[in-house]
Amino acid sequence: MKLLSSIVVVVYASLVHTQSTSPNTSASTAPVIDLGYVSYVGYSNSTIGINYYRGIPFAQPPIGELRWRKPRPIEARNSFEGQTINATQIAPFCYQSLPLSLWAAATVNGASYFHPDVPSSEDCLILDVLVPQKPAHKSLPVLVQIHGGGYTLGSAQTAPGDALVHASNGSMIYVAMQYRLGVFGFLAGEEVIQNGDANVGLLDQRAALDWVQRNIRAFGGDPSRVTIWGGSAGGGSVTHQLIAGGAVDEPPFSAAIPEYPWWQPLLNSSSQERQYANVLSAANCSDLACLRSQNSTTLQFVNQRAENISYPNSPGDGYGTFYYGPVVDGKFIRRLPDQEFKLGNFYKVPLLVDHDAYEGYIFSNMSVNTQAAETMDAAVLFPYAGPSFFSRLYQLYPASDYNSTFFQRQTWFGDFIINCPTYYMATAFTDQAYNASAVFKLTFAAGAQLHAATRPFLNSNTIGWPSANNQTLAQIMSSYWISFVVTKDPNPLKAPNAPSWPSYMSGGKGTAADGESVGFNTLSVTYNSIVVRGDPDASAKCDFFSSQGYAVRN
């Protein structure tokens, strides 16, 4: 298996933030946006034809008594009612944290992608809005980015949309959100649920989407044409937004792009209590009221300290996963994701899903070189798996198929946490959604080939995707995304040299991994070709993980 020597640099850039820059801007030429309760003046970049509005709050600051509670709309209470506010500066990030075992990998070839020293704040629930200066229509579709980063890293600058807006020729608006991370966004446990809310990071995301519904018209956007998009934990976030509350109401979006969706295990109640106890211990507190009384700097110390003393040896925290994340709370997340998709409890909207070739690579420990050590790591990741689970796991992933224990582990880890979920979602949407032809899947074995390999071909704060190693492919990939945002189909507005991308069940053109002819069509992108193939994840391996949902997700 050939891998590029510098690929990890690209991957970690997607997990954490990249600082956006704004060339030759002018605030005086940007129109003032009147939202009724407040007005914002942004800045214009006439070279690329975009008006920028940075750091717009969508919720009240989640501090003090509002910690670990559902966010409250900014319109209901704020300190700037009726003012005209400068929206030209990048806002502080939400507080970040990172498992110690991943620190070394976050600095590669002299480039650091984890920046704990950038301006950060609890008052971080903001949106950036990018609007074309010359809109193609009076009411434009909107692409909303939910950043990734393992639910502990990232910001509105993680996945910049400048290049996409420029390439869309005035046909779309781009919105990027921030949400509470780590202990601030994903602390759980019985006391949190009884005296606040679990999953407040996910609730922040929903609040941002609700704000878009209420206010995007002022920017020239159409609230009935909102596509949500995210990669890695952003893709996992899109997954959780799709099943939110059992999907019994009307969603604040009309299409979804869960890219390489990160389905890390959701801690069960006992694991949540263990994590909550670790947080209390790190803060020298005995209850939630004490945690709420701490200042932000102290709580940020606790945020990182709890990870340092617990990861990766706590149940459910196998190597490569992140210490904090969503949980089943019985409210916003009623069941494990695989169960909700099997039951049809998800919003039936057009879907575009993808994954990269080696999704498990950067999340596997290179120092593990025996199957016994690999099994010990897997037993931490899957604390409720028994001997029969591991027997079947190694039947499906025999050591003889791989040139090292590392590649054996990266393969099954990538399948369980990302690859197979794309198969589960594509088949569920095809079987149960209102429009089976509005489901599209892609596999990407170009660029870095690793987790987030598509990112340089889609996200850039400079026009032309200079980080992509193939400009033609970047133009093709971006045209598919723009077309899906505008038409809910990647084909109508695709680049002239882009092959047609068939829907997932449009015909039996592909061949599955076991050689059987199937109708699960995926667009397969490699260094040299873009062709239609069968879904490689339509396999006994993914069926096995699907049958073990409670063991691998809980």
VMD Tcl script that draws the C-alpha trace (Angstrom):
set ca {
  {0.00 0.00 0.00}
  {1.65 3.20 -1.16}
  {1.23 6.27 1.01}
  {2.61 9.76 0.54}
  {5.24 10.90 3.02}
  {3.60 14.23 3.80}
  {-0.03 13.19 3.98}
  {-0.48 13.58 7.73}
  {0.03 17.35 7.38}
  {-3.12 17.62 5.27}
  {-5.14 15.40 7.58}
  {-4.45 17.21 10.82}
  {-5.19 20.52 9.17}
  {-8.78 19.27 8.89}
  {-9.01 18.14 12.49}
  {-7.98 21.47 13.95}
  {-8.07 25.04 12.86}
  {-6.31 26.85 10.07}
  {-6.04 30.60 10.37}
  {-7.92 32.37 7.60}
  {-6.50 35.51 6.04}
  {-8.36 38.24 4.21}
  {-6.53 40.08 1.42}
  {-7.17 43.73 0.50}
  {-10.48 44.20 2.25}
  {-12.67 47.24 2.64}
  {-15.34 47.60 5.30}
  {-16.82 50.68 3.66}
  {-17.96 48.79 0.57}
  {-19.76 45.98 2.42}
  {-23.51 46.47 2.79}
  {-24.96 46.77 6.25}
  {-27.14 43.80 7.17}
  {-30.18 44.74 9.25}
  {-31.50 41.80 11.30}
  {-34.11 43.85 13.13}
  {-32.62 43.42 16.58}
  {-29.14 44.48 15.41}
  {-27.25 45.52 12.26}
  {-23.86 44.25 11.11}
  {-21.31 45.81 8.82}
  {-18.78 43.44 7.34}
  {-16.06 43.83 4.75}
  {-15.73 43.16 1.05}
  {-13.06 41.41 -0.96}
  {-13.71 42.70 -4.47}
  {-10.92 40.54 -5.91}
  {-12.85 37.35 -5.23}
  {-16.32 38.90 -5.06}
  {-17.32 38.04 -1.49}
  {-18.82 40.06 1.37}
  {-17.76 38.77 4.79}
  {-19.61 39.00 8.10}
  {-17.51 37.56 10.94}
  {-18.26 36.59 14.51}
  {-22.05 37.00 14.55}
  {-23.48 35.61 17.83}
  {-26.37 33.19 17.41}
  {-26.92 32.46 21.11}
  {-26.40 34.09 24.48}
  {-22.97 33.51 26.04}
  {-23.11 30.02 27.66}
  {-21.34 31.04 30.85}
  {-22.08 30.76 34.58}
  {-25.54 29.31 35.11}
  {-25.93 28.80 31.35}
  {-23.07 26.29 31.30}
  {-24.29 22.82 30.30}
  {-27.69 24.16 29.38}
  {-29.45 24.40 26.05}
  {-28.36 27.62 24.28}
  {-30.75 30.54 24.42}
  {-31.52 32.64 21.31}
  {-29.47 35.80 21.01}
  {-32.54 37.83 20.02}
  {-34.19 37.16 23.39}
  {-31.49 38.88 25.44}
  {-28.35 40.74 24.46}
  {-26.41 43.90 25.21}
  {-26.40 45.37 21.70}
  {-30.08 45.72 20.76}
  {-30.48 48.28 17.98}
  {-26.77 48.88 17.45}
  {-24.71 48.65 14.27}
  {-21.79 46.34 15.03}
  {-18.49 45.78 13.27}
  {-18.37 42.20 11.92}
  {-14.92 42.23 10.35}
  {-12.82 40.30 12.87}
  {-12.34 36.58 13.35}
  {-13.98 35.70 16.66}
  {-12.29 33.85 19.52}
  {-12.41 30.09 19.23}
  {-14.25 27.84 21.65}
  {-11.82 26.29 24.13}
  {-9.83 23.39 22.66}
  {-8.32 20.19 24.09}
  {-6.45 17.22 22.67}
  {-5.57 13.73 23.94}
  {-1.91 13.58 24.93}
  {-1.26 10.58 22.69}
  {-2.13 12.70 19.65}
  {0.04 15.73 20.50}
  {3.09 14.44 18.62}
  {1.06 13.68 15.52}
  {-0.40 17.19 15.62}
  {3.03 18.63 14.83}
  {4.37 17.26 11.57}
  {7.26 18.51 9.43}
  {7.55 21.60 11.64}
  {3.91 22.62 11.17}
  {1.68 22.66 14.24}
  {-2.06 22.29 13.74}
  {-3.11 22.45 17.39}
  {-3.14 26.02 18.72}
  {-4.17 26.09 22.37}
  {-2.72 29.61 22.64}
  {-5.01 31.33 20.09}
  {-7.66 33.69 21.54}
  {-10.34 31.46 23.06}
  {-13.45 32.10 25.07}
  {-16.61 30.51 26.40}
  {-18.46 33.32 24.63}
  {-17.78 31.64 21.29}
  {-21.16 30.73 19.82}
  {-20.82 32.61 16.56}
  {-21.33 32.32 12.81}
  {-19.31 33.56 9.85}
  {-21.40 34.37 6.77}
  {-19.87 34.62 3.27}
  {-22.13 36.23 0.67}
  {-21.39 36.71 -3.05}
  {-21.16 40.37 -4.01}
  {-23.08 39.68 -7.20}
  {-25.73 37.09 -6.31}
  {-27.13 35.10 -9.20}
  {-30.61 35.31 -7.68}
  {-32.46 37.28 -5.02}
  {-32.78 34.21 -2.78}
  {-29.77 31.90 -2.70}
  {-29.28 28.38 -1.33}
  {-27.14 28.19 1.79}
  {-24.34 25.78 2.71}
  {-23.79 25.54 6.47}
  {-20.48 24.08 7.67}
  {-20.26 22.18 10.99}
  {-16.54 21.86 11.65}
  {-14.78 18.66 12.69}
  {-12.06 18.05 15.26}
  {-13.12 15.11 17.40}
  {-15.62 17.26 19.34}
  {-12.62 18.84 21.13}
  {-10.96 20.95 18.40}
  {-11.84 23.27 15.55}
  {-13.49 26.60 14.78}
  {-15.36 28.50 12.10}
  {-11.99 28.77 10.30}
  {-11.38 25.00 10.13}
  {-13.09 24.46 6.78}
  {-13.10 27.79 4.90}
  {-15.67 28.29 2.15}
  {-14.09 31.17 0.24}
  {-13.07 29.11 -2.80}
  {-16.48 27.43 -3.06}
  {-18.40 30.71 -2.90}
  {-16.11 32.21 -5.53}
  {-16.44 29.16 -7.81}
  {-20.23 29.14 -7.46}
  {-20.50 32.33 -9.57}
  {-22.88 33.98 -7.15}
  {-25.13 30.96 -6.65}
  {-24.67 30.17 -2.93}
  {-24.06 31.57 0.57}
  {-21.64 29.90 2.99}
  {-22.11 29.85 6.76}
  {-19.60 28.41 9.25}
  {-20.51 27.90 12.91}
  {-18.76 27.34 16.22}
  {-20.10 25.20 19.03}
  {-18.98 24.27 22.54}
  {-16.25 21.62 22.62}
  {-14.74 19.18 25.09}
  {-15.94 19.46 28.69}
  {-17.81 22.69 27.83}
  {-19.89 21.02 25.11}
  {-20.04 17.31 25.90}
  {-19.96 16.78 29.65}
  {-22.55 14.14 30.52}
  {-23.75 12.12 33.48}
  {-26.88 11.91 35.59}
  {-26.34 15.20 37.44}
  {-25.78 17.06 34.18}
  {-28.97 15.63 32.72}
  {-30.97 16.36 35.90}
  {-29.64 19.92 36.37}
  {-28.90 20.97 32.80}
  {-28.54 19.34 29.42}
  {-26.23 16.78 27.88}
  {-24.99 17.21 24.31}
  {-24.98 21.00 24.52}
  {-22.45 21.09 21.67}
  {-25.04 19.44 19.42}
  {-27.73 21.75 20.79}
  {-25.49 24.69 19.87}
  {-25.37 23.39 16.31}
  {-29.16 23.16 16.19}
  {-29.44 26.69 17.62}
  {-27.14 27.96 14.88}
  {-29.31 26.28 12.25}
  {-32.42 27.81 13.82}
  {-30.74 31.24 13.71}
  {-30.08 30.71 10.01}
  {-33.77 29.93 9.51}
  {-34.76 33.17 11.24}
  {-32.17 35.51 9.76}
  {-30.57 34.30 6.53}
  {-33.10 36.14 4.36}
  {-31.45 39.40 5.36}
  {-28.26 38.19 3.66}
  {-30.15 37.10 0.52}
  {-30.44 33.45 1.55}
  {-33.33 31.03 1.20}
  {-34.10 29.27 4.53}
  {-35.94 26.50 2.66}
  {-32.73 25.56 0.80}
  {-30.16 24.93 3.54}
  {-27.61 22.13 3.17}
  {-25.63 21.07 6.24}
  {-22.08 19.82 5.66}
  {-19.32 18.58 7.91}
  {-16.33 16.25 7.83}
  {-15.00 13.88 10.51}
  {-16.67 14.93 13.80}
  {-18.46 17.47 11.60}
  {-19.79 14.51 9.61}
  {-20.70 12.82 12.89}
  {-22.46 16.03 13.89}
  {-24.43 16.02 10.63}
  {-25.36 12.41 11.46}
  {-26.66 13.43 14.87}
  {-28.57 16.39 13.41}
  {-30.24 13.94 11.02}
  {-31.55 11.81 13.92}
  {-32.15 14.66 16.39}
  {-35.14 14.04 18.63}
  {-36.15 11.08 16.53}
  {-36.71 13.42 13.57}
  {-40.37 14.01 14.38}
  {-40.49 17.69 13.40}
  {-39.48 19.75 10.38}
  {-35.70 20.06 10.17}
  {-33.92 23.42 9.83}
  {-32.19 22.09 6.70}
  {-33.20 20.48 3.41}
  {-30.13 18.39 2.45}
  {-27.09 16.88 4.17}
  {-23.45 16.08 3.39}
  {-21.92 13.94 6.16}
  {-18.33 13.64 4.90}
  {-16.22 10.80 6.31}
  {-18.68 10.73 9.23}
  {-16.93 10.03 12.55}
  {-19.08 7.55 14.51}
  {-17.02 7.25 17.67}
  {-18.57 5.20 20.50}
  {-21.14 7.00 22.64}
  {-20.32 6.49 26.30}
  {-23.00 4.56 28.19}
  {-24.25 5.71 31.59}
  {-21.52 4.06 33.68}
  {-18.77 5.44 31.44}
  {-20.39 8.88 31.58}
  {-20.33 8.76 35.39}
  {-16.67 7.79 35.34}
  {-15.87 10.70 33.04}
  {-17.95 13.09 35.17}
  {-16.12 11.95 38.30}
  {-12.78 12.58 36.59}
  {-13.87 16.12 35.70}
  {-15.01 16.81 39.28}
  {-11.71 15.48 40.60}
  {-9.66 17.60 38.19}
  {-11.61 20.69 39.30}
  {-11.51 19.78 43.01}
  {-15.30 20.00 42.96}
  {-18.05 17.82 44.38}
  {-20.99 18.81 42.22}
  {-22.17 20.62 39.09}
  {-22.83 23.86 40.97}
  {-19.15 24.00 41.86}
  {-18.17 23.46 38.22}
  {-20.48 26.29 37.19}
  {-18.82 28.57 39.72}
  {-15.33 28.15 38.25}
  {-13.86 30.84 36.04}
  {-13.21 30.04 32.38}
  {-9.44 29.68 32.77}
  {-9.83 27.12 35.54}
  {-12.44 25.16 33.63}
  {-10.20 25.09 30.56}
  {-7.43 23.63 32.73}
  {-9.94 20.98 33.84}
  {-10.92 20.40 30.21}
  {-7.38 19.30 29.32}
  {-6.49 17.78 32.71}
  {-9.39 15.31 32.68}
  {-8.21 14.03 29.30}
  {-4.60 13.78 30.42}
  {-5.40 11.59 33.43}
  {-7.99 9.39 31.68}
  {-7.18 8.91 28.00}
  {-6.81 6.41 26.37}
  {-7.36 3.86 29.16}
  {-10.93 4.61 30.19}
  {-13.59 2.23 28.83}
  {-14.68 3.38 25.41}
  {-11.57 5.49 24.89}
  {-9.47 3.28 22.64}
  {-6.52 4.77 20.82}
  {-7.54 7.29 18.18}
  {-10.91 8.24 19.61}
  {-11.45 11.47 21.54}
  {-12.34 11.68 25.20}
  {-15.50 13.78 24.86}
  {-18.42 13.40 22.49}
  {-22.16 12.93 22.07}
  {-24.14 10.53 24.26}
  {-27.63 9.05 24.22}
  {-29.58 11.43 26.45}
  {-33.11 10.22 25.64}
  {-34.01 13.67 24.31}
  {-31.92 15.11 21.50}
  {-30.21 11.77 20.88}
  {-32.78 9.14 21.75}
  {-30.93 6.03 20.55}
  {-27.59 5.02 19.12}
  {-27.22 6.28 15.53}
  {-27.20 2.84 13.91}
  {-30.46 2.00 15.71}
  {-32.20 5.19 14.61}
  {-31.24 4.62 10.98}
  {-32.47 1.03 11.11}
  {-35.78 2.24 12.55}
  {-36.15 5.03 9.99}
  {-35.99 7.76 12.63}
  {-34.09 10.33 10.59}
  {-34.90 13.34 8.45}
  {-35.53 12.19 4.88}
  {-33.55 14.73 2.88}
  {-31.19 14.40 -0.12}
  {-27.90 12.89 1.02}
  {-24.31 13.00 -0.23}
  {-21.81 10.90 1.71}
  {-18.17 9.92 1.21}
  {-15.05 8.50 2.79}
  {-11.33 8.32 2.04}
  {-9.15 5.31 1.32}
  {-7.28 4.89 4.63}
  {-9.58 6.30 7.28}
  {-8.00 4.44 10.18}
  {-4.37 5.32 9.48}
  {-3.78 8.38 11.67}
  {-5.97 6.95 14.44}
  {-3.94 3.75 14.87}
  {-0.94 3.34 17.15}
  {2.21 2.60 15.16}
  {3.90 1.13 18.23}
  {1.40 -1.75 18.44}
  {3.00 -4.66 16.58}
  {1.37 -7.80 17.94}
  {-2.20 -9.07 17.74}
  {-2.27 -9.48 21.52}
  {-1.51 -5.77 21.97}
  {-4.02 -4.92 19.26}
  {-6.70 -6.92 21.08}
  {-5.94 -5.14 24.36}
  {-6.44 -1.81 22.60}
  {-9.66 -3.03 20.98}
  {-10.96 -4.30 24.34}
  {-10.63 -0.74 25.70}
  {-12.44 0.62 22.65}
  {-15.18 -2.05 22.86}
  {-15.51 -2.83 26.59}
  {-18.66 -4.90 26.06}
  {-17.26 -7.11 23.31}
  {-16.60 -10.74 24.21}
  {-14.45 -13.60 22.86}
  {-16.84 -14.38 20.01}
  {-16.65 -10.76 18.85}
  {-12.87 -10.87 18.57}
  {-12.90 -14.30 16.99}
  {-15.18 -13.04 14.22}
  {-13.27 -9.75 13.93}
  {-10.04 -11.58 13.13}
  {-11.80 -14.00 10.80}
  {-12.91 -11.01 8.75}
  {-9.57 -9.19 9.11}
  {-6.98 -12.01 9.20}
  {-3.40 -10.96 9.91}
  {-2.29 -12.76 6.76}
  {-4.10 -10.14 4.65}
  {-1.89 -7.29 5.91}
  {1.79 -6.48 5.90}
  {1.72 -5.37 9.55}
  {-0.42 -5.39 12.68}
  {-0.70 -1.63 12.21}
  {-2.40 -1.98 8.82}
  {-4.68 -4.70 10.15}
  {-5.81 -2.33 12.90}
  {-6.12 0.74 10.68}
  {-8.35 -1.24 8.31}
  {-10.91 -2.51 10.79}
  {-10.81 0.74 12.78}
  {-11.47 2.80 9.66}
  {-14.29 0.47 8.67}
  {-16.02 0.56 12.04}
  {-15.74 4.29 12.71}
  {-16.27 5.80 9.22}
  {-16.49 3.50 6.20}
  {-19.33 1.28 7.35}
  {-21.44 4.19 8.63}
  {-21.45 5.63 5.09}
  {-22.92 2.31 3.91}
  {-25.51 2.25 6.69}
  {-26.64 5.77 5.89}
  {-26.73 5.32 2.12}
  {-28.81 2.15 2.35}
  {-31.15 3.56 5.03}
  {-31.82 6.69 2.97}
  {-32.32 4.60 -0.17}
  {-34.75 2.23 1.55}
  {-36.71 4.68 3.67}
  {-36.38 8.21 2.29}
  {-39.01 9.78 0.08}
  {-36.67 9.98 -2.91}
  {-34.32 7.02 -3.33}
  {-32.65 8.69 -6.30}
  {-31.41 11.57 -4.12}
  {-28.68 9.52 -2.40}
  {-25.07 9.79 -3.59}
  {-21.90 8.13 -2.32}
  {-18.22 8.69 -3.18}
  {-14.97 6.97 -2.22}
  {-11.80 9.05 -2.48}
  {-8.37 7.48 -3.05}
  {-6.59 10.57 -4.36}
  {-4.64 13.36 -2.72}
  {-3.44 12.21 0.69}
  {-5.73 9.17 0.62}
  {-6.06 9.48 4.40}
  {-8.79 10.86 6.63}
  {-9.92 14.26 5.29}
  {-8.12 13.78 1.96}
  {-10.97 15.57 0.14}
  {-10.46 18.73 2.17}
  {-7.80 20.46 -0.01}
  {-10.06 19.85 -3.03}
  {-13.08 21.54 -1.42}
  {-12.07 23.90 1.41}
  {-9.77 26.85 0.89}
  {-9.56 30.47 2.02}
  {-7.73 31.19 -1.25}
  {-9.38 30.80 -4.65}
  {-8.11 27.99 -6.83}
  {-7.48 25.39 -4.08}
  {-3.67 25.83 -3.99}
  {-3.28 23.02 -1.44}
  {-4.79 20.44 -3.81}
  {-2.22 18.44 -5.73}
  {-4.48 18.27 -8.80}
  {-6.29 21.43 -9.85}
  {-8.46 19.63 -12.39}
  {-9.73 17.28 -9.71}
  {-10.35 20.21 -7.35}
  {-12.52 21.88 -9.99}
  {-14.43 18.65 -10.55}
  {-14.97 17.94 -6.86}
  {-16.04 21.49 -6.06}
  {-18.46 21.50 -8.99}
  {-20.18 18.38 -7.61}
  {-20.57 20.05 -4.20}
  {-21.88 23.33 -5.62}
  {-24.33 21.46 -7.83}
  {-25.63 19.46 -4.88}
  {-26.10 22.60 -2.77}
  {-27.97 24.40 -5.55}
  {-29.98 21.52 -7.08}
  {-29.77 18.64 -4.54}
  {-28.01 16.62 -7.25}
  {-24.25 16.69 -7.99}
  {-24.78 16.45 -11.76}
  {-26.69 19.44 -13.22}
  {-23.96 22.02 -12.49}
  {-20.92 19.74 -12.61}
  {-17.82 20.75 -14.54}
  {-17.90 19.85 -18.27}
  {-15.11 17.31 -17.78}
  {-16.70 15.73 -14.70}
  {-18.15 12.24 -15.15}
  {-21.80 11.71 -14.27}
  {-22.35 10.63 -10.69}
  {-25.21 8.11 -10.53}
  {-27.44 7.85 -7.48}
  {-26.70 5.04 -5.08}
  {-29.39 2.69 -6.38}
  {-29.74 3.83 -9.99}
  {-28.77 0.44 -11.44}
  {-26.65 -2.67 -11.05}
  {-23.47 -1.25 -12.54}
  {-21.07 -2.00 -9.71}
  {-19.50 -5.03 -8.07}
  {-19.36 -5.43 -4.32}
  {-16.23 -6.24 -2.35}
  {-17.07 -9.96 -2.38}
  {-17.43 -9.99 -6.18}
  {-21.21 -10.10 -6.27}
  {-22.91 -7.76 -8.73}
  {-24.99 -5.18 -6.87}
  {-26.79 -1.93 -7.54}
  {-24.96 0.08 -4.88}
  {-23.27 2.65 -7.07}
  {-20.42 4.75 -5.72}
  {-18.28 7.25 -7.56}
  {-14.73 6.01 -7.13}
  {-12.05 8.73 -7.34}
  {-8.39 7.71 -7.65}
  {-5.20 9.45 -8.81}
  {-5.93 8.52 -12.41}
  {-9.65 7.98 -12.83}
  {-13.20 8.74 -11.77}
  {-15.42 5.74 -12.40}
  {-18.60 4.13 -11.10}
  {-18.05 1.04 -8.96}
  {-19.99 -1.03 -6.49}
  {-19.95 0.04 -2.88}
  {-16.82 -1.51 -1.28}
  {-18.55 -1.26 2.08}
  {-21.42 -3.53 1.04}
  {-19.60 -6.41 2.70}
  {-19.67 -9.01 5.43}
  {-17.30 -6.79 7.42}
  {-19.79 -3.93 7.66}
  {-22.64 -6.36 8.25}
  {-20.67 -7.71 11.21}
  {-20.19 -4.28 12.78}
  {-23.86 -3.52 12.13}
  {-24.88 -6.66 14.01}
  {-22.70 -5.62 16.95}
  {-24.11 -2.10 17.30}
  {-24.36 -2.06 21.08}
  {-20.88 -3.53 21.49}
  {-19.12 -1.03 19.22}
  {-21.19 2.12 19.73}
  {-21.94 2.09 23.45}
}
mol new
graphics top color blue
foreach p $ca { graphics top sphere $p radius 0.5 }
foreach p [lrange $ca 0 end-1] q [lrange $ca 1 end] { graphics top cylinder $p $q radius 0.2 }
display resetview
